[in-house]
Amino acid sequence: MTAIDRRSFLTGALATGALAAGSAMFGCSPAAEPEAPAEAPEAASGPKWSVQPASVADQVASAEDFDIVIVGAGNSGMIAALRAAENGAKVAVLEQTNAPTMWAGDIDACDSQLMKDAGFEADKEFIIHDLVRYASGKCNESLIRLWAYNSGAFVDWYQANLQKKGADVMIDIHKKKFYPDNFYFTNVYHTAYQPPLQETANPMGSEVAMPILVELFGEAGGQIFFEHKAVELVQDETGRVTGIIAESADGYTQFNAANGVLLATGGFLGNKDMMDEWGVVAHKYCSNHIGGEGRNGDGIKLATWAGGAKDNSSAGSMLIFDRGCITSAPDNGGIGHLPEQQGGTSPNFWWPGSQPFLRVNALGQRFCNEDNTYDFCFNQGVEQPGHFWWQVFDDSSWEDVVSFGTTICSRLVAVEGAKNCLLLGQFFPCRNDEEWHEVYVNPNVENGNVIKCDTLEELADAMGFDAEAKANFLATVERYNGLAAAGEDTDFHKAPFRLTAIDQPPYYASKLAGWALATLSGIRVNDQMQAIDYEGKAIEGLYMAGLDVGGFFNGNYPQLYGGLCMGRCVTLAWLAADAMCGKEYPVPVESAKNAF
């Protein structure tokens, strides 16, 4: 078993509490986005994101011919590229950076062979209706059905390809214990890994899969054009998309696409104006927007300029962690409701921020059942004064996190058979109290993400409470400890096994807001993943994938379904490749064919 060099690990991002937007995650910084000319007709009245630059068609210096051109070398783009190449298509991938994007890794799916072998069965119809309910019906149920009935086949294909290069896919069979016990949700998710597994700190997800996907794509005859930024779709007199123009250091090149263009550019988390104008206001309360670099909505812009319809309702549709740390940020990470407050100014994070420790607001008062999904906890925190909250715990916190037993990407405790890994170099599940303090607590006290005091009175002062809020806080902790002693939360009814007293000094607090991971709104599509216009008609030759696809989520991300964001992105991208190659889906969904 390979030993972990903790000293070198603690000099990394987890110790500093910040995620580096380095090449391992996002590639290098994207090329500058071309500015709209002053004379653009929409400039005077249209939203900033919708202003279409002047055509550069007359500046094209060369042309390349392909069957399929895919924009974006992320998870969705490379999955679609490999599938299309396997189908016999001549495929080009355009990527604006100099490396593929390695971000995310867990895949939610129904009825993969791995699940069947382990004896797990997903109730697909329950899941479909639950996801529709979660979106308040503001979604395209046909897309959800296509994912539910084809995701297992996708994972089987994904695993078979990774195994060609010595990697594999594992399922995490350890689900969070719910209260009451009969609470239902999908209990398995899939992650790529490199055998053999170490006890801790395994590379997983895209950092394992992406190099293999790129290698297999090349072996299948595919070509990736790095540092090529897509700037303009090419359409014929009927409106059919026949290619795309990209800008590189050598000028403009036109990539002709006989079967069509697939846009998979990763959403628009890096475009605050676009989020504001689409009504995705949740980003204003996220102190951390890591993951937005290069994700400027380019694919969505291109599709709308070609006549594509965006989601009818997109307010709040984001994937958010409740772990953005603003303890030492002088501007609270820029969060707030005012126009100049747009969040994302603090790179720090506190990974254990999702643990269901006591939470109090700026008035020192408890305000929620802390044992909830990230999005619900975030939304409840946003409603508090200042739009932030404090997480409070004591020196027995290791015993607490063991008792909490959280899973998926909030897991802190190493469990045999579970996903014990570094998530893109940041996630370290611990084995004992010593590791917990060495890896998480002590470094974050040193860097200011967590406050540590010997008494609760000193902690209240360090948290900046005035006399009234301090009195509230001390009374809140006293009552919370009483509820824990009684074994029943009569205030918010948190599960008894997650109700742990705060009575062992020293005491700790971290001031938190949201951490924005991805936008979830996009362009509406039909069952073939073709972009549609506002009349529901397909834009021939134009396909969407990944975070550029709308209609699957709305309002919040259903975080009880671990890995669903990537699961739907890659499954639908895989299906898009089949559609572009004229192939039938592994599991046709008749209702989806009738949607548009």
C-alpha positions in Angstrom: 0.0 0.0 0.0 1.4 3.4 -0.9 1.9 5.7 2.0 0.4 9.2 2.0 2.8 12.1 2.5 0.6 14.2 4.6 3.1 17.1 4.9 3.1 17.6 1.2 -0.7 17.1 1.1 -1.2 19.7 3.8 0.7 22.3 1.7 -2.0 21.8 -1.0 -5.4 23.3 -1.5 -7.1 21.5 1.3 -4.8 23.0 3.9 -5.2 26.5 2.5 -8.9 26.1 2.1 -8.9 27.3 -1.5 -9.2 25.4 -4.7 -6.6 26.3 -7.3 -8.1 26.7 -10.8 -5.2 24.9 -12.3 -4.6 22.9 -15.4 -5.7 19.7 -13.6 -9.2 21.0 -13.2 -9.9 23.5 -16.0 -7.0 23.7 -18.3 -5.4 27.1 -18.8 -7.1 30.4 -18.9 -9.4 30.8 -21.9 -8.7 33.2 -24.7 -10.3 36.5 -24.4 -13.9 36.6 -25.6 -14.4 38.8 -28.6 -16.0 42.1 -27.9 -19.3 43.0 -29.5 -18.8 45.8 -32.0 -20.3 49.2 -31.0 -22.7 49.2 -34.0 -24.2 45.8 -33.1 -28.0 46.4 -33.4 -28.7 44.7 -30.1 -26.2 46.7 -28.1 -28.4 49.5 -27.2 -31.3 47.5 -25.7 -30.4 43.8 -25.5 -28.9 42.0 -22.5 -25.1 41.9 -22.6 -24.9 38.2 -23.1 -27.2 38.3 -26.1 -25.2 40.8 -28.2 -24.0 38.9 -31.2 -20.6 40.0 -32.6 -20.2 40.9 -36.2 -19.6 38.0 -38.5 -16.0 37.0 -39.1 -16.8 34.8 -42.1 -14.9 37.0 -44.5 -11.8 36.6 -42.3 -11.7 32.8 -42.5 -8.3 31.7 -43.8 -8.8 27.9 -44.0 -11.4 25.2 -43.7 -11.5 21.6 -42.4 -14.1 19.0 -43.3 -15.6 16.6 -40.7 -18.8 14.7 -40.1 -19.3 16.0 -36.6 -17.7 19.0 -34.8 -17.9 19.1 -31.0 -17.2 22.3 -29.1 -15.8 21.6 -25.6 -13.4 19.0 -24.4 -15.0 18.3 -21.0 -16.8 15.2 -19.8 -19.8 15.6 -22.1 -17.8 16.7 -25.1 -15.3 13.9 -24.9 -17.9 11.2 -24.2 -19.9 12.3 -27.3 -16.7 12.5 -29.3 -15.6 9.0 -28.5 -19.1 7.5 -29.1 -19.4 9.3 -32.4 -15.9 8.1 -33.5 -16.8 4.6 -32.5 -19.9 4.9 -34.7 -17.6 5.6 -37.6 -17.9 9.4 -37.9 -15.0 11.7 -38.6 -15.0 13.9 -35.5 -13.2 17.1 -34.4 -13.3 18.5 -30.9 -12.6 22.3 -30.5 -11.3 23.3 -27.1 -10.5 26.9 -26.1 -7.9 26.0 -23.6 -4.7 23.8 -24.0 -6.0 20.8 -22.2 -9.2 18.8 -21.6 -11.4 19.9 -18.7 -11.2 17.5 -15.7 -14.0 18.5 -13.4 -16.5 16.3 -11.5 -16.5 12.5 -11.6 -19.5 10.9 -9.9 -22.2 9.4 -12.2 -25.8 8.7 -11.1 -27.4 6.0 -13.2 -30.1 3.4 -13.1 -29.6 -0.3 -13.6 -26.0 -0.5 -14.7 -24.5 -4.0 -14.7 -22.5 -3.0 -11.6 -25.7 -2.3 -9.8 -27.4 -5.5 -10.9 -24.4 -7.5 -9.9 -24.5 -5.9 -6.4 -28.3 -6.5 -6.1 -29.4 -2.9 -6.4 -32.4 -2.0 -8.4 -33.6 1.5 -9.2 -37.2 2.4 -9.3 -37.0 4.4 -12.5 -40.6 5.6 -12.5 -40.4 6.8 -8.9 -37.2 8.6 -9.7 -38.6 10.2 -12.8 -41.6 11.6 -11.0 -39.5 12.7 -8.1 -37.3 14.7 -10.3 -40.3 16.2 -12.1 -41.7 17.1 -8.7 -38.4 18.6 -7.6 -38.5 20.9 -10.7 -42.1 21.8 -9.9 -42.9 20.5 -13.4 -40.9 23.2 -15.1 -38.8 20.7 -17.0 -38.8 18.3 -20.0 -39.8 15.0 -18.5 -38.8 13.3 -21.7 -35.1 14.2 -21.1 -35.4 12.7 -17.6 -36.9 9.5 -19.0 -34.1 9.3 -21.6 -31.5 9.5 -18.8 -33.3 7.1 -16.5 -33.7 4.3 -19.2 -30.3 4.8 -20.9 -27.9 5.7 -18.1 -27.2 2.1 -17.1 -26.3 1.2 -20.6 -24.0 4.3 -20.7 -22.2 3.2 -17.6 -21.7 -0.3 -19.0 -20.1 1.3 -22.1 -18.1 3.7 -20.0 -16.7 0.9 -17.9 -15.8 -1.3 -20.9 -13.8 1.6 -22.4 -11.9 2.4 -19.2 -11.1 -1.2 -18.7 -9.3 -1.2 -22.1 -6.6 1.0 -20.4 -6.5 -0.6 -17.0 -8.9 1.6 -15.2 -12.4 0.7 -13.9 -15.6 2.0 -12.5 -16.8 1.4 -8.9 -20.1 1.9 -7.2 -20.5 3.4 -3.8 -22.9 1.3 -2.0 -22.8 3.2 1.3 -25.8 5.5 1.4 -26.5 8.1 4.0 -28.7 6.9 6.8 -32.0 8.7 6.7 -34.6 9.6 9.3 -37.1 8.1 9.0 -35.5 4.9 7.8 -37.8 4.3 4.9 -36.9 7.5 3.1 -36.1 6.6 -0.6 -33.6 7.9 -3.0 -31.1 6.4 -5.5 -28.6 4.7 -3.3 -25.7 4.0 -5.7 -23.4 6.2 -7.8 -20.5 5.3 -10.1 -17.0 6.7 -10.1 -14.0 5.9 -12.4 -10.8 4.8 -10.5 -7.4 3.4 -11.1 -6.9 -0.1 -9.5 -5.7 -1.1 -7.0 -7.4 1.0 -4.4 -5.3 2.5 -1.7 -6.7 2.9 1.8 -7.1 6.6 1.2 -6.3 9.2 -1.3 -7.2 7.5 -4.6 -7.4 9.5 -7.8 -10.9 9.2 -9.1 -13.4 10.5 -11.6 -12.4 12.7 -14.5 -8.7 12.8 -13.5 -8.7 9.1 -14.2 -11.2 8.9 -17.0 -10.3 11.9 -19.1 -6.8 10.9 -20.3 -8.2 7.5 -21.3 -11.1 9.1 -23.2 -8.6 11.3 -25.1 -6.4 8.4 -25.9 -9.2 6.2 -27.1 -10.6 9.1 -29.2 -7.3 9.5 -30.9 -7.0 5.8 -31.5 -10.5 5.9 -33.2 -9.2 8.6 -35.6 -10.6 11.7 -33.7 -8.8 15.0 -33.7 -8.7 17.6 -30.9 -7.9 21.2 -31.7 -6.7 22.9 -28.6 -6.6 26.7 -28.2 -9.4 27.0 -30.7 -12.3 29.2 -29.5 -15.6 28.8 -31.3 -17.0 32.2 -32.3 -19.6 31.7 -35.0 -21.9 29.0 -36.3 -22.2 28.6 -40.1 -25.7 28.2 -41.4 -27.0 27.7 -44.9 -30.0 29.5 -46.5 -32.5 27.2 -44.7 -31.0 27.9 -41.3 -29.3 24.5 -41.0 -26.1 24.6 -39.1 -23.3 23.3 -41.4 -20.2 24.2 -39.5 -18.5 26.5 -37.0 -15.8 29.1 -37.2 -13.1 29.0 -34.5 -10.3 31.5 -33.6 -6.8 30.4 -32.9 -3.3 31.9 -32.9 -3.3 31.3 -36.7 -6.5 33.2 -37.3 -10.0 32.0 -38.2 -10.7 28.4 -39.4 -14.0 27.1 -40.6 -14.8 23.6 -39.5 -17.5 22.1 -41.7 -19.7 19.5 -40.2 -21.8 17.3 -42.5 -23.8 15.7 -39.7 -23.9 18.8 -37.4 -22.3 20.7 -34.6 -22.6 19.7 -30.9 -22.1 22.5 -28.3 -20.8 21.3 -24.9 -19.1 24.4 -23.4 -20.0 23.9 -19.8 -22.7 26.4 -19.0 -22.2 30.0 -17.8 -21.0 30.0 -14.2 -18.2 32.3 -15.2 -20.6 35.0 -16.6 -22.2 36.9 -13.8 -24.0 39.3 -16.1 -25.6 36.3 -17.9 -26.6 34.7 -14.6 -28.2 38.0 -13.5 -30.1 38.4 -16.8 -31.3 34.8 -16.8 -32.6 35.2 -13.3 -30.1 32.8 -11.7 -29.9 35.0 -8.7 -28.5 32.3 -6.3 -24.9 33.1 -7.5 -25.1 36.4 -5.7 -25.1 34.5 -2.4 -22.2 32.2 -3.3 -18.9 33.5 -2.0 -17.0 31.1 -4.2 -17.5 30.6 -7.9 -14.6 28.2 -8.5 -15.5 26.2 -11.5 -16.5 29.2 -13.6 -13.2 29.8 -15.3 -13.9 29.6 -19.1 -17.5 28.8 -18.6 -18.9 32.0 -20.1 -22.0 30.6 -21.8 -20.4 30.5 -25.2 -22.3 27.5 -26.4 -25.6 28.9 -25.2 -24.9 32.2 -26.8 -24.1 30.6 -30.1 -27.3 28.6 -29.9 -29.5 31.6 -29.1 -28.0 33.6 -32.0 -29.0 30.7 -34.2 -32.6 30.8 -32.9 -32.4 28.4 -30.0 -34.9 28.8 -27.1 -33.6 29.0 -23.6 -35.3 27.6 -20.5 -38.6 29.3 -19.9 -37.9 29.4 -16.2 -34.4 29.3 -14.8 -34.3 31.3 -11.6 -32.1 29.7 -9.0 -31.1 26.7 -11.2 -27.6 26.1 -9.9 -25.5 23.3 -8.3 -24.4 24.7 -5.0 -22.4 23.4 -2.0 -23.0 25.1 1.4 -19.2 25.3 2.0 -18.0 28.7 0.8 -15.9 30.0 3.7 -16.0 33.7 4.5 -14.7 33.6 8.1 -11.8 35.9 7.2 -13.1 37.5 4.0 -13.4 41.3 4.6 -16.3 41.7 2.2 -18.0 38.4 3.1 -17.1 37.0 -0.2 -19.1 39.7 -2.0 -22.4 38.1 -1.2 -25.6 40.1 -1.1 -28.7 41.3 -3.0 -27.4 44.6 -4.2 -26.4 45.0 -7.8 -22.7 45.5 -6.9 -22.8 42.4 -4.7 -22.3 39.4 -7.0 -20.4 36.9 -4.9 -17.4 34.9 -5.9 -14.7 37.1 -4.3 -13.5 34.6 -1.7 -11.6 31.5 -3.1 -11.7 29.8 0.4 -13.8 26.9 1.3 -14.4 24.7 4.4 -15.0 21.2 3.1 -16.7 20.0 6.3 -19.2 22.9 6.0 -21.9 20.5 5.0 -21.7 18.5 8.2 -24.9 18.9 10.3 -23.3 20.7 13.2 -25.2 23.5 14.9 -25.9 26.5 12.6 -26.7 29.9 13.8 -27.3 33.2 12.0 -25.9 36.7 12.5 -28.3 37.2 15.5 -26.8 34.1 17.3 -30.0 32.1 16.7 -30.5 28.6 15.4 -32.7 28.7 12.3 -33.0 25.2 10.7 -32.7 21.5 10.8 -29.0 21.3 9.9 -29.4 17.7 8.5 -30.6 18.5 5.0 -29.4 18.7 1.4 -26.8 21.3 0.4 -29.2 23.3 -1.6 -31.9 23.4 1.1 -29.4 24.4 3.8 -28.0 27.1 1.5 -31.5 28.5 0.7 -32.3 28.6 4.4 -29.1 30.4 5.1 -29.6 32.9 2.4 -32.9 33.9 4.1 -30.9 35.0 7.2 -29.6 38.5 8.0 -26.5 39.1 5.9 -27.3 36.0 3.8 -24.7 33.9 5.7 -24.6 31.5 8.6 -22.2 30.2 11.3 -21.3 26.5 11.8 -20.4 25.7 15.4 -18.7 22.6 16.8 -16.4 21.5 19.6 -13.3 19.3 20.1 -15.3 16.1 20.0 -16.1 16.8 16.4 -14.5 13.6 15.1 -16.9 11.5 17.1 -19.7 13.7 15.7 -18.7 13.3 12.0 -18.4 9.5 12.5 -21.9 9.6 14.0 -23.2 11.8 11.2 -22.1 9.3 8.5 -22.6 11.7 5.5 -21.9 10.3 2.1 -21.2 11.3 -1.5 -19.1 14.4 -1.7 -19.6 15.4 2.0 -18.1 12.2 3.3 -15.3 12.8 5.7 -14.8 9.3 7.2 -13.0 6.5 5.3 -15.3 3.5 5.0 -14.3 0.2 3.3 -16.2 -0.2 0.0 -17.0 3.5 -0.2 -15.4 6.2 -2.4 -12.3 6.9 -0.4 -10.4 9.4 -2.6 -9.0 12.7 -3.3 -11.7 14.5 -5.4 -9.5 16.3 -8.0 -6.8 16.6 -5.3 -9.0 18.1 -2.6 -11.0 15.4 -0.8 -9.4 13.4 2.0 -11.6 11.0 4.0 -10.0 10.4 7.5 -9.5 7.3 9.5 -9.2 8.7 13.0 -9.3 11.8 15.2 -5.6 12.6 14.6 -6.1 12.7 10.9 -9.3 14.7 11.2 -7.5 17.4 13.1 -4.3 17.2 11.1 -6.0 17.4 7.7 -9.0 19.6 8.3 -9.2 21.4 11.6 -5.7 22.6 12.5 -4.7 24.0 9.0 -8.0 25.9 8.7 -7.6 27.4 12.1 -4.1 28.5 11.1 -5.3 30.1 7.8 -8.4 31.8 9.4 -11.2 29.8 7.8 -12.1 28.5 11.3 -12.1 30.3 14.6 -10.9 28.5 17.7 -11.5 29.6 21.3 -11.3 28.1 24.8 -14.7 29.2 25.9 -18.1 29.8 24.2 -18.0 33.4 25.5 -14.7 34.0 23.7 -16.0 32.3 20.6 -19.0 34.6 20.5 -16.8 37.6 20.8 -14.5 36.3 18.0 -17.6 35.8 15.8 -18.3 39.5 16.1 -21.6 39.3 18.0 -22.9 42.3 19.8 -24.2 41.9 23.4 -27.7 40.9 22.3 -26.5 38.4 19.7 -23.9 37.0 22.1 -26.6 36.4 24.7 -28.8 34.7 22.0 -25.9 32.5 20.9 -25.0 31.3 24.5 -28.7 30.6 25.1 -28.9 28.8 21.8 -26.0 26.5 22.6 -27.4 25.8 26.0 -30.8 24.8 24.6 -29.1 22.8 21.8 -27.1 20.9 24.4 -30.3 20.2 26.4 -32.0 18.8 23.3 -29.0 16.6 22.6 -29.0 15.3 26.2 -32.7 14.6 25.9 -32.2 12.8 22.5 -35.0 14.7 20.8 -34.9 17.9 18.8 -38.3 19.4 19.6 -37.3 22.6 17.8 -36.4 21.4 14.3 -36.6 17.6 14.6 -33.1 16.7 13.5 -32.4 13.0 13.6 -31.4 12.0 17.1 -28.1 10.4 16.0 -27.1 13.8 14.4 -27.9 15.8 17.5 -24.6 16.2 19.3 -23.7 18.5 22.2 -21.3 21.3 22.0 -19.7 21.0 25.4 -16.0 20.0 25.0 -13.5 22.8 24.6 -11.9 24.2 22.6 -14.8 25.4 20.5 -14.9 26.2 16.8 -16.9 28.3 14.3 -16.8 28.9 10.6 -18.7 31.6 8.8 -20.2 30.2 5.6 -22.0 31.0 2.4 -22.6 29.1 -0.9 -20.1 27.6 -3.2 -21.4 27.7 -6.8 -20.4 24.6 -8.8 -22.4 24.8 -12.1 -25.3 26.5 -13.8 -28.1 24.2 -14.8 -30.1 26.3 -17.2 -29.6 26.1 -21.0 -31.0 25.6 -24.4 -34.2 23.6 -24.9 -33.7 20.4 -27.0 -35.8 17.6 -28.5 -35.4 13.9 -28.0 -32.5 13.9 -30.5 -30.7 16.6 -28.5 -31.2 19.1 -31.3 -31.7 22.7 -30.2 -35.2 23.8 -30.8 -36.6 27.3 -31.4 -39.4 29.0 -29.5 -42.0 27.2 -31.7 -40.6 23.9 -30.8 -39.0 23.2 -34.2 -35.6 21.7 -34.4 -32.6 23.8 -35.7 -31.2 21.3 -38.1 -27.5 20.5 -37.6 -27.3 22.0 -34.1 -27.1 19.7 -31.1 -26.5 20.5 -27.4 -24.8 18.5 -24.6 -23.8 18.8 -21.0 -24.4 22.0 -19.0 -25.5 23.7 -22.2 -28.7 21.6 -22.2 -31.8 23.1 -20.5 -35.0 21.4 -19.4 -33.7 18.8 -17.0 -33.5 20.8 -13.8 -35.3 23.8 -12.5 -35.1 25.8 -9.3 -32.8 23.5 -7.3 -30.5 20.6 -7.9 -31.9 17.4 -6.5 -28.9 16.5 -4.3 -30.4 13.3 -2.9 -29.4 11.8 -6.3 -25.6 11.8 -6.0 -23.9 12.4 -9.3 -27.0 13.3 -11.2 -25.5 16.4 -12.7 -22.7 14.5 -14.4 -24.9 11.5 -14.9 -27.4 13.4 -17.1 -24.7 15.4 -18.8 -22.7 12.4 -20.0 -25.7 10.1 -20.7 -27.5 12.6 -22.9 -24.2 13.5 -24.6 -23.7 9.8 -25.4 -27.2 9.7 -26.8 -26.6 12.9 -28.8 -23.6 11.1 -30.6 -25.9 8.3 -31.6 -28.5 10.7 -32.8 -26.0 12.6 -34.9 -24.8 9.3 -36.4 -28.4 8.2 -37.2 -28.4 5.4 -34.7 -31.2 4.2 -32.5 -30.8 4.7 -28.8 -29.9 1.6 -26.7 -33.3 2.1 -24.9 -35.7 4.1 -27.1 -38.3 6.1 -25.1 -41.4 6.5 -27.2 -42.9 9.4 -25.2 -39.7 11.4 -25.8 -40.1 11.1 -29.6 -43.4 12.8 -29.3 -42.2 15.7 -27.2 -41.4 18.1 -30.0 
